[in-house]
Amino acid sequence: MKRDSTKIGVGIIGASPNRGWALAAHIPALQALPNYEIRAVSTSRRESAEKSAQTLGVALAFDNHADLIARPEIDLVLVAVQVAHHNELAKTALTAGKMVYCEWPLGRNLKESEEIASLAQQKGLKTVMGLQGRFAPAVMYLRDLVTDGYVGKLLGTHMMGSSPDAWGGTVEAAIASLADVRNGATLLAIPAGHALEMLCFALGEFVDISSTLIARRGQTITLPDNVTIPMTTPDQIAFSGTLENGALASVRYHGGASKGPDFVWEINGTDGDIILTLEEGYANISELKIQGAQGKGGLELLKVPGKYRLGPAGIAEAAVNVAALYVQFARDLVEGTTLAPDFDAAVRRHRLIDAIERSNTMGLRQTL
Protein backbone atom coordinates (compact mmCIF):
# COMPACT_ATOMS: atom_id res chain seq x y z
CA MET A 1 0.00 0.00 0.00
CA LYS A 2 1.39 3.40 -0.99
CA ARG A 3 1.93 5.68 1.96
CA ASP A 4 0.37 9.16 1.88
CA SER A 5 2.83 11.50 3.61
CA THR A 6 0.18 14.19 3.99
CA LYS A 7 -1.83 12.00 6.38
CA ILE A 8 -1.25 11.01 10.00
CA GLY A 9 -0.75 7.25 9.97
CA VAL A 10 -2.61 5.58 12.82
CA GLY A 11 -2.01 2.16 14.35
CA ILE A 12 -4.84 0.91 16.56
CA ILE A 13 -4.07 -1.36 19.51
CA GLY A 14 -7.37 -2.91 20.51
CA ALA A 15 -9.11 -2.96 17.13
CA SER A 16 -11.54 -5.79 17.80
CA PRO A 17 -13.76 -6.47 14.77
CA ASN A 18 -16.75 -7.34 16.98
CA ARG A 19 -16.91 -4.96 19.92
CA GLY A 20 -15.16 -2.22 21.84
CA TRP A 21 -14.66 1.53 21.92
CA ALA A 22 -12.27 1.61 18.97
CA LEU A 23 -14.91 0.01 16.76
CA ALA A 24 -17.74 2.20 18.05
CA ALA A 25 -16.04 5.59 17.98
CA HIS A 26 -12.43 5.79 16.83
CA ILE A 27 -12.72 3.93 13.56
CA PRO A 28 -15.80 5.87 12.31
CA ALA A 29 -14.13 9.13 13.35
CA LEU A 30 -10.81 8.36 11.66
CA GLN A 31 -12.47 7.11 8.49
CA ALA A 32 -14.39 10.39 8.21
CA LEU A 33 -11.36 12.65 8.62
CA PRO A 34 -9.23 13.45 5.56
CA ASN A 35 -5.95 14.02 7.42
CA TYR A 36 -5.85 10.63 9.15
CA GLU A 37 -5.29 7.14 7.77
CA ILE A 38 -5.63 3.83 9.63
CA ARG A 39 -2.54 1.85 8.58
CA ALA A 40 -2.33 -1.02 11.05
CA VAL A 41 -4.37 -2.84 13.67
CA SER A 42 -3.53 -5.23 16.46
CA THR A 43 -5.52 -7.44 18.79
CA SER A 44 -4.59 -10.24 21.17
CA ARG A 45 -5.39 -12.88 18.53
CA ARG A 46 -4.11 -13.13 14.96
CA GLU A 47 -7.49 -14.22 13.64
CA SER A 48 -9.35 -11.20 14.99
CA ALA A 49 -6.58 -8.82 13.90
CA GLU A 50 -6.73 -10.10 10.33
CA LYS A 51 -10.53 -9.91 10.31
CA SER A 52 -10.39 -6.32 11.51
CA ALA A 53 -7.76 -5.38 8.93
CA GLN A 54 -9.78 -6.97 6.15
CA THR A 55 -12.94 -5.13 7.20
CA LEU A 56 -11.11 -1.80 7.31
CA GLY A 57 -9.09 -2.35 4.15
CA VAL A 58 -5.83 -2.14 6.10
CA ALA A 59 -2.77 -4.08 4.96
CA LEU A 60 -1.07 -4.57 8.35
CA ALA A 61 -2.48 -6.82 11.09
CA PHE A 62 -0.64 -7.95 14.23
CA ASP A 63 -1.25 -10.03 17.32
CA ASN A 64 1.74 -8.38 19.00
CA HIS A 65 1.50 -4.67 19.79
CA ALA A 66 5.28 -4.23 19.62
CA ASP A 67 5.26 -5.22 15.94
CA LEU A 68 2.64 -2.57 15.18
CA ILE A 69 4.52 0.11 17.09
CA ALA A 70 7.76 -0.68 15.24
CA ARG A 71 6.29 -0.03 11.79
CA PRO A 72 7.62 3.17 10.16
CA GLU A 73 4.19 3.86 8.61
CA ILE A 74 2.74 4.51 12.07
CA ASP A 75 2.88 8.11 13.30
CA LEU A 76 0.24 7.88 16.01
CA VAL A 77 -0.43 4.84 18.18
CA LEU A 78 -3.96 4.56 19.55
CA VAL A 79 -4.18 2.65 22.85
CA ALA A 80 -7.80 1.47 23.13
CA VAL A 81 -7.64 -1.52 25.49
CA GLN A 82 -8.42 -2.14 29.16
CA VAL A 83 -6.98 0.41 31.59
CA ALA A 84 -4.67 -2.13 33.25
CA HIS A 85 -2.64 -2.31 30.01
CA HIS A 86 -2.36 1.43 29.32
CA ASN A 87 0.89 1.84 31.25
CA GLU A 88 2.82 -0.83 29.35
CA LEU A 89 1.49 0.03 25.90
CA ALA A 90 1.82 3.80 26.16
CA LYS A 91 5.38 3.51 27.48
CA THR A 92 6.36 1.08 24.72
CA ALA A 93 5.04 3.42 22.04
CA LEU A 94 6.68 6.49 23.56
CA THR A 95 9.99 4.69 23.94
CA ALA A 96 9.80 3.87 20.23
CA GLY A 97 9.39 7.57 19.46
CA LYS A 98 5.72 7.46 18.47
CA MET A 99 2.98 9.95 19.26
CA VAL A 100 0.30 8.34 21.41
CA TYR A 101 -3.45 8.73 21.76
CA CYS A 102 -4.48 6.91 24.95
CA GLU A 103 -8.00 6.26 26.07
CA TRP A 104 -8.97 7.63 29.49
CA PRO A 105 -7.87 6.91 32.20
CA LEU A 106 -4.18 7.28 31.34
CA GLY A 107 -3.14 4.82 34.06
CA ARG A 108 -4.66 2.80 36.87
CA ASN A 109 -3.72 5.52 39.34
CA LEU A 110 -1.95 8.87 39.68
CA LYS A 111 1.53 7.32 39.97
CA GLU A 112 1.24 5.39 36.69
CA SER A 113 -0.18 8.42 34.92
CA GLU A 114 2.63 10.69 36.10
CA GLU A 115 5.20 8.14 34.90
CA ILE A 116 3.68 7.98 31.42
CA ALA A 117 3.36 11.76 31.12
CA SER A 118 6.94 12.22 32.33
CA LEU A 119 8.23 9.84 29.67
CA ALA A 120 6.32 11.77 26.97
CA GLN A 121 7.95 14.99 28.20
CA GLN A 122 11.41 13.40 28.19
CA LYS A 123 10.91 12.17 24.63
CA GLY A 124 9.43 15.48 23.48
CA LEU A 125 6.50 13.68 21.89
CA LYS A 126 3.02 14.96 21.21
CA THR A 127 0.25 13.07 23.00
CA VAL A 128 -3.51 13.19 23.13
CA MET A 129 -5.81 11.99 25.89
CA GLY A 130 -9.25 10.53 25.28
CA LEU A 131 -11.09 13.18 27.27
CA GLN A 132 -13.39 14.09 24.40
CA GLY A 133 -16.23 15.43 26.56
CA ARG A 134 -14.86 18.96 26.44
CA PHE A 135 -15.51 18.92 22.67
CA ALA A 136 -19.20 18.12 23.03
CA PRO A 137 -20.88 21.01 21.18
CA ALA A 138 -23.19 21.76 24.12
CA VAL A 139 -20.25 21.90 26.54
CA MET A 140 -18.23 24.29 24.37
CA TYR A 141 -21.34 26.43 23.97
CA LEU A 142 -21.97 26.34 27.73
CA ARG A 143 -18.44 27.55 28.40
CA ASP A 144 -18.92 30.58 26.17
CA LEU A 145 -22.37 31.32 27.57
CA VAL A 146 -20.97 31.46 31.11
CA THR A 147 -17.94 33.50 30.02
CA ASP A 148 -20.19 35.94 28.16
CA GLY A 149 -22.36 36.50 31.24
CA TYR A 150 -25.51 34.53 30.41
CA VAL A 151 -25.93 33.43 34.07
CA GLY A 152 -24.33 36.54 35.57
CA LYS A 153 -22.06 35.78 38.51
CA LEU A 154 -21.62 32.01 38.74
CA LEU A 155 -22.97 30.83 42.09
CA GLY A 156 -22.82 27.06 41.89
CA THR A 157 -23.33 23.92 39.89
CA HIS A 158 -24.67 20.45 40.56
CA MET A 159 -24.13 17.37 38.43
CA MET A 160 -25.91 14.04 38.81
CA GLY A 161 -25.20 11.00 36.69
CA SER A 162 -25.45 7.23 36.44
CA SER A 163 -23.74 4.42 34.61
CA PRO A 164 -26.39 2.36 32.83
CA ASP A 165 -24.07 -0.45 31.71
CA ALA A 166 -21.69 -1.16 34.58
CA TRP A 167 -21.07 -0.90 38.33
CA GLY A 168 -24.66 -1.96 38.88
CA GLY A 169 -26.16 -5.34 39.64
CA THR A 170 -24.83 -7.02 36.51
CA VAL A 171 -21.83 -6.69 34.20
CA GLU A 172 -20.82 -8.43 30.98
CA ALA A 173 -18.10 -11.02 31.60
CA ALA A 174 -15.81 -9.33 29.05
CA ILE A 175 -15.60 -6.21 31.23
CA ALA A 176 -15.79 -7.84 34.67
CA SER A 177 -12.48 -6.11 35.51
CA LEU A 178 -14.57 -2.99 36.18
CA ALA A 179 -15.65 -4.55 39.47
CA ASP A 180 -12.11 -4.58 40.92
CA VAL A 181 -10.97 -1.17 42.18
CA ARG A 182 -7.31 -2.15 41.67
CA ASN A 183 -7.76 -2.10 37.89
CA GLY A 184 -8.43 1.64 37.86
CA ALA A 185 -11.53 1.33 35.65
CA THR A 186 -13.92 2.67 38.25
CA LEU A 187 -17.19 4.59 38.30
CA LEU A 188 -15.24 7.56 39.67
CA ALA A 189 -12.48 7.39 37.08
CA ILE A 190 -14.50 6.72 33.92
CA PRO A 191 -18.06 8.17 33.77
CA ALA A 192 -17.56 10.61 36.64
CA GLY A 193 -14.02 11.38 35.48
CA HIS A 194 -15.24 12.28 32.00
CA ALA A 195 -17.98 14.44 33.54
CA LEU A 196 -15.39 16.19 35.72
CA GLU A 197 -13.39 17.04 32.61
CA MET A 198 -16.49 18.68 31.15
CA LEU A 199 -17.25 20.57 34.36
CA CYS A 200 -13.70 21.86 34.83
CA PHE A 201 -13.33 22.80 31.16
CA ALA A 202 -16.55 24.81 31.14
CA LEU A 203 -16.55 26.32 34.65
CA GLY A 204 -13.03 26.08 36.10
CA GLU A 205 -10.86 23.81 38.21
CA PHE A 206 -11.48 22.73 41.81
CA VAL A 207 -9.34 24.34 44.55
CA ASP A 208 -10.62 22.05 47.33
CA ILE A 209 -12.82 18.98 47.56
CA SER A 210 -14.54 16.64 50.03
CA SER A 211 -15.96 13.24 49.18
CA THR A 212 -17.79 10.07 50.18
CA LEU A 213 -17.28 6.89 48.13
CA ILE A 214 -19.17 3.70 48.99
CA ALA A 215 -18.97 0.17 47.57
CA ARG A 216 -22.60 -0.28 48.53
CA ARG A 217 -23.52 -3.29 46.38
CA GLY A 218 -20.49 -5.36 47.35
CA GLN A 219 -21.04 -7.82 44.53
CA THR A 220 -22.20 -8.05 40.94
CA ILE A 221 -23.30 -10.79 38.55
CA THR A 222 -21.37 -11.45 35.36
CA LEU A 223 -23.38 -12.07 32.20
CA PRO A 224 -24.20 -14.34 30.49
CA ASP A 225 -22.82 -16.96 32.89
CA ASN A 226 -24.64 -15.52 35.97
CA VAL A 227 -21.62 -15.91 38.24
CA THR A 228 -21.52 -13.69 41.34
CA ILE A 229 -18.21 -11.87 41.88
CA PRO A 230 -17.11 -9.31 44.50
CA MET A 231 -17.28 -5.64 43.53
CA THR A 232 -14.74 -3.54 45.40
CA THR A 233 -15.01 -0.38 43.34
CA PRO A 234 -17.38 2.22 44.84
CA ASP A 235 -20.75 2.28 43.11
CA GLN A 236 -22.11 5.27 45.05
CA ILE A 237 -20.00 8.44 44.94
CA ALA A 238 -20.55 12.03 46.02
CA PHE A 239 -18.18 14.96 46.31
CA SER A 240 -18.29 18.71 46.49
CA GLY A 241 -15.89 21.60 46.61
CA THR A 242 -15.04 25.12 45.59
CA LEU A 243 -14.05 26.12 42.08
CA GLU A 244 -11.25 28.60 41.38
CA ASN A 245 -13.86 31.30 40.68
CA GLY A 246 -15.42 30.78 44.11
CA ALA A 247 -18.52 28.89 42.98
CA LEU A 248 -19.70 25.74 44.73
CA ALA A 249 -19.71 22.49 42.75
CA SER A 250 -21.22 19.15 43.74
CA VAL A 251 -21.30 15.82 41.88
CA ARG A 252 -23.26 12.63 42.60
CA TYR A 253 -22.89 9.44 40.52
CA HIS A 254 -24.30 5.96 41.00
CA GLY A 255 -23.83 2.63 39.26
CA GLY A 256 -26.68 0.99 37.40
CA ALA A 257 -29.52 2.36 35.32
CA SER A 258 -31.54 5.39 36.37
CA LYS A 259 -35.34 5.59 36.16
CA GLY A 260 -34.98 9.24 35.24
CA PRO A 261 -32.44 10.94 32.97
CA ASP A 262 -29.00 9.35 33.06
CA PHE A 263 -27.38 12.77 33.38
CA VAL A 264 -28.47 16.17 34.72
CA TRP A 265 -26.14 19.17 35.06
CA GLU A 266 -27.44 22.44 36.46
CA ILE A 267 -25.54 25.74 36.47
CA ASN A 268 -26.88 28.60 38.62
CA GLY A 269 -25.97 32.28 38.53
CA THR A 270 -27.24 35.65 39.72
CA ASP A 271 -28.91 36.40 36.39
CA GLY A 272 -29.77 33.00 34.92
CA ASP A 273 -29.58 29.25 34.89
CA ILE A 274 -28.50 26.59 32.40
CA ILE A 275 -29.41 22.90 32.48
CA LEU A 276 -27.86 20.14 30.39
CA THR A 277 -29.61 16.76 30.32
CA LEU A 278 -29.29 13.36 28.75
CA GLU A 279 -32.07 10.80 28.88
CA GLU A 280 -29.90 7.77 28.07
CA GLY A 281 -26.16 7.23 27.72
CA TYR A 282 -22.89 8.73 28.85
CA ALA A 283 -22.46 12.50 28.99
CA ASN A 284 -19.09 12.52 27.21
CA ILE A 285 -20.26 10.64 24.10
CA SER A 286 -23.97 11.43 23.67
CA GLU A 287 -25.70 14.56 22.41
CA LEU A 288 -26.70 16.74 25.34
CA LYS A 289 -29.85 18.82 25.49
CA ILE A 290 -29.13 22.36 26.72
CA GLN A 291 -31.76 24.71 28.16
CA GLY A 292 -31.46 28.13 29.68
CA ALA A 293 -33.44 30.80 31.51
CA GLN A 294 -32.65 34.40 32.43
CA GLY A 295 -34.33 36.67 34.93
CA LYS A 296 -37.90 35.59 35.64
CA GLY A 297 -38.28 33.72 32.36
CA GLY A 298 -38.81 29.97 32.10
CA LEU A 299 -36.45 27.43 30.63
CA GLU A 300 -36.17 27.34 26.88
CA LEU A 301 -34.23 25.13 24.53
CA LEU A 302 -30.94 26.68 23.43
CA LYS A 303 -29.85 25.84 19.91
CA VAL A 304 -26.13 25.10 19.73
CA PRO A 305 -24.55 27.16 16.91
CA GLY A 306 -22.91 25.17 14.15
CA LYS A 307 -19.45 26.57 14.90
CA TYR A 308 -19.24 24.33 17.96
CA ARG A 309 -19.40 21.16 15.86
CA LEU A 310 -15.77 20.52 14.94
CA GLY A 311 -16.17 17.07 13.44
CA PRO A 312 -17.77 16.01 10.15
CA ALA A 313 -21.53 15.59 9.84
CA GLY A 314 -23.25 12.27 9.46
CA ILE A 315 -21.08 10.05 11.66
CA ALA A 316 -22.28 7.83 14.52
CA GLU A 317 -23.22 9.67 17.72
CA ALA A 318 -20.49 7.90 19.73
CA ALA A 319 -17.88 9.20 17.25
CA VAL A 320 -18.90 12.88 17.17
CA ASN A 321 -16.83 14.16 20.11
CA VAL A 322 -13.96 11.77 19.37
CA ALA A 323 -13.78 13.12 15.81
CA ALA A 324 -13.70 16.68 17.18
CA LEU A 325 -10.79 15.71 19.42
CA TYR A 326 -8.90 14.28 16.44
CA VAL A 327 -9.62 17.46 14.45
CA GLN A 328 -8.20 19.63 17.23
CA PHE A 329 -5.14 17.40 17.66
CA ALA A 330 -4.35 17.70 13.94
CA ARG A 331 -4.65 21.48 14.26
CA ASP A 332 -2.35 21.44 17.27
CA LEU A 333 0.32 19.61 15.29
CA VAL A 334 0.21 22.27 12.57
CA GLU A 335 -0.21 25.35 14.77
CA GLY A 336 1.93 24.31 17.75
CA THR A 337 -0.96 24.61 20.19
CA THR A 338 -2.18 22.13 22.85
CA LEU A 339 -5.94 22.69 22.85
CA ALA A 340 -6.57 18.96 22.65
CA PRO A 341 -6.00 17.46 26.12
CA ASP A 342 -2.60 15.78 26.32
CA PHE A 343 -1.00 13.54 28.94
CA ASP A 344 -0.22 16.55 31.16
CA ALA A 345 -3.92 17.42 31.13
CA ALA A 346 -4.64 13.79 32.02
CA VAL A 347 -2.36 14.03 35.05
CA ARG A 348 -4.22 17.15 36.21
CA ARG A 349 -7.47 15.20 36.07
CA HIS A 350 -5.87 12.19 37.81
CA ARG A 351 -4.70 14.49 40.62
CA LEU A 352 -8.27 15.63 41.14
CA ILE A 353 -9.49 12.03 41.28
CA ASP A 354 -6.66 11.16 43.68
CA ALA A 355 -7.72 14.04 45.94
CA ILE A 356 -11.31 12.73 45.89
CA GLU A 357 -10.09 9.27 46.91
CA ARG A 358 -7.82 10.67 49.65
CA SER A 359 -10.63 12.79 51.04
CA ASN A 360 -12.81 9.71 51.37
CA THR A 361 -10.03 7.66 52.98
CA MET A 362 -8.90 10.36 55.42
CA GLY A 363 -12.28 11.93 56.07
CA LEU A 364 -10.76 15.35 55.40
CA ARG A 365 -11.25 18.07 52.79
CA GLN A 366 -8.36 18.12 50.35
CA THR A 367 -6.74 21.23 48.87
CA LEU A 368 -5.60 21.11 45.26
N, C-alpha and C positions, 0 to 999 in steps of 0.2 A: 504493500500500500504506500502510495506516495505521500510524503509528509508535507503538510501545509505550514510553513514557518510563520504565517500570519496568525495562526490560531494557538491557543493555549492547550497543549496536549494533556489530557486527564487520564490517570489510571485509577480505577475504582477498586478498593479493597472492601469486599463485602457486597459484591454485585450478584446476589442471589437472583436466579431467573423466576423464582416463584413467590417471594415475599420479601419484606424488609423496606427500610426507609430509603435506601438508594433507589430501589425500583419504583417506589411510590412518588418520590419527589425529585431526587437528584437527576436521574436519567431523563425524565421529561423536561426538566429545566435546562439541562445541558444540550439536549437535542434541539431545543428551541432558540438557542443563543448562537449567533453567527461567529463569535470570537472564541468559542470553545469547541474541542473535538475529543470525544471519548476514544482513546487509542488502545487501552488494555483493561482487562478485568481479572480479578482473582477472587476465588472462593476457597473454602477448605477442601473441596473435592473437585478433581479434574473434570468429572462428568458435568457438574453444574456450571463450572467455569466455561466450558466449551459451549454448553447450551446457551448461556448468557451472551457469550461473544457472538454466536451465530444469530441470535435474535436481534442483537444490536448492530450487526454488520461490522464487528470489530475483529481484526486479524489476530490479536494477541490474547491468549487465555492462559491463566496460571493457577496452580493449586498451592503455590508458595509465594507469599507476598514479597519476599526478598527478590525474586526473579522479576516481578513487575517493577519494583522500585529501581532496579538496576538498568532498566531499558532507557536508552538515550532519548526516545520519543516522548517520554513522560516528563512534563514540566511541573505538573501539580498532582500530588497524590491525595486522593480522597479516602479518609479513614471513616468507614461507615459500618462498624461492627460493634459488638457489645463493649460497654465502657471498660470492663476489666482488661481489654486488650489495647486500649488507646495508648497507654504509656509505651509499650514495646513498639507498636507500629509507627507512632509518630516519631519516636526517637530514631528508629531505623531509617525512616525517610529523610529526616533532617540531617542525620549523619552522612547520608548519601548525597547531600546537597540539593535536595528537592524541596520546592514549596509544598506546604501541607494545608489541606482543608480537613479539619477534624470535627466530627460531630460532637455536640455538647452532651455530657460534661467532658472537659479536656482530660481529666484524670479521675481516679476514684476518690481523691481527696485533694486538699490544698497542696500538700507536699509534692505529690506526683505532678500536679499542674504547674507548680513553680519550677520543677526540674525541666519539664518539657519546654516551657516558655524561655527559661534561661538558655537552653541549648539553641533554640531558634535565634536568640539574640547573639549568642557566640558565633553562630554560623552566618549571621547577617541575612537570614532568609525571610521572605515574606510569608505570612501565614494568614489563615482565615478561620474563624470559629463559627460553628453552626448555631449562632444565636440570631436567627433570622426574624424573630418577632419584632425587632425594632423597625424592620422594613415593611411591616403590615401597613397598607395605605392608611387605615384608620388611626394607627398609632402615630405615624408621621404627621398626619393632619392634626391629631390631638395636641401633639407637641407645639405646633405652630399656633393653634388656637389659644393655648395657655400662655405662650410667650407674647402673643399679640393682645392679651388682656380680656379674652372672652369671658373668663370667670372672675375677673378682677384679681384681688389678692388671693392667692391660693391658701386655703385654710387646712384642708385635709383630703385624704383619699382612702377609700376602702376597696379591697379586692377580695372576691370570694370565688373559688373554683373547685372543680372536682376532676378526678381522673376516671373516665368511664370504663377504660379497658384494663386497668391494672390496680394493684394495691387495694383491691376490694376482696370480695369473698371467693373469687375464682381468678385464675390466670392461666393462659395457654402454656403448655409444657415447654415450648420453645423459648419462652422468656421468663421462666421460673426464677432466674437469677435476680429478678427485680425484688424478690421477697427477702433477700439477704442483704442487710445494710452494709456489709463489708464490700460488696461489689460496686458501691457508689452510684448505682442506678436507682435512686430513691424518688419518692414522691416530692420531697423537698428539692432535690437536685434537678429533676427533669421538668415536670409540668410547672411546679412553683418557681423553679429556677428560670425557666423561660419567661414566665410572667414577671418575675423580678427584673429581668433585663428590659422588658417593655416599660415597666413602671419607672425605673431609674433613667432610662433613655428619655422618656417624655417629661418627667417631673423633677428629676434630680436624684443624687445619691443619698443613701442613709448616712447619718453621722453617729447614730446610736441605735441599739435594737435590743428587744427583750422577747423571749420566745417560750413556747411550750410545745413539745413534740411527744406524741404518744403512739406507741405500737398497740393500739386498742384491740385489734382483731386477734393478734397473736398467732394466727394460722390462716392459711388459704388452701384452696383446692386446685390442683393442676388439672387442666383439661387437655385432651379428652379422657385421660385415664382415671380421673376422679380420685387421685391420691392426695391425702392431706399432708401438707408440709408446714414447718414453722415459718412465720413471717416476722422478722426482727426489725425491718424498716418501719419507721413511724407512718401510720396511715391517717393520723389526725394531727394537723400542724396549724399553729397560730403564732403570729409574731407581729409586733408593732414597734414603731420607733419614730424618730424625727428626721426629716429630710434636711438637706443642706440649706434650703430656703426657709426653714422653720416650720413647715407644714407637718402635720401628723399623718402617718401612713400605717395602715393595718392590713394584714393579709391572713386569710383563712382558707386552707385547702383540705379536702378529704378524699380518701380513696373510694373507688366504686362510683356507680352511676348516681346522678342526681335526678330527683323527680321534677325539679325546676330547671332553669337554664344551667348549663354546665359552667358558665363563666359570667360574672357580673363585676364591673369595675366602675365605681362612682368617684367623681372628682368634684369637690365642693369649693366654691370661692365666695367672696363678698358680693359679687355681681352676677354670678351665674353658676350653673352646674352642667356637667357632661357625664353621660352614662354610656359605657360600651358593654354590649351583651353578646352572648353566643349561646344559642339553644343547645347545640350538640357539637362536641369536638374539643380540640385543644386550641387555646387562644393564640398560640404562636404560628399555627398553620391554617386556621380557618378564617373565613371572612367575617369580620366583626361588624355588628350594627352599632352606629354611633348616633346618639341623640343629645340634644342640648336645650337649655332653657336659660333665659336672662331675665333679670328683674322679677316681675310677678307673672311672667308668661309661663305657659305649660311646656312640657317637653315636645320637641319636634325633631323629626328625622333630619340629620345633617348629611347632605350629599358630599362624598369625598371627591374633591377635584381630581381630574385625570392626571395632573402632574405628579401625584403621589404614587402612581403605579409605575414602578421602574421596569418591571419585567414585561415580556411580550404577552399579548392577549391570546385567549383561547387555550391556555394550558390547564392542566388539572389543578384543582383548588389547593391540594397539598404542595404543589410545586411553585405557587405564585410568589411567596415570600422568599423561598430558596433561590428562585431565579433572580429576584431583585438583589439578593446578597451577592450572587455571582456577577451581576451587572456592575455593582458598586466595586467589587474587588478588581474587576478588569479595569475600571476607571482609575482605581488607586495605583495600579501598576503603571499606567501611562502618566498620571498626573503627580505621582509621588505622595499621595495623600494616604490616610489610614481611616477612612470613614466606615469601611467594613470592619466589624469587630475582629481583632487578631488575638493571638495567644495572650498578650498582655491584658487585653480587655477581659479575656476568660479568667485570668488570675484575679482580677478585681472582683469579678462575680463570685469566684470560689472563696475569696476572703470574706465576702458578705455571708455566704452560706456557712462558712466555718464559724463566723461570729454567732450566727443563729444557733448552731449546734452547741457551741460553748456556753451560750446563755442558758440553754435548756439544761445542760449538764451541771453548771455551777449555780444556777438559780439567780444569776446576776445580770443586770443590763450590761451590754458590751458597747464600748466606744470604738468607732472605726476611724 
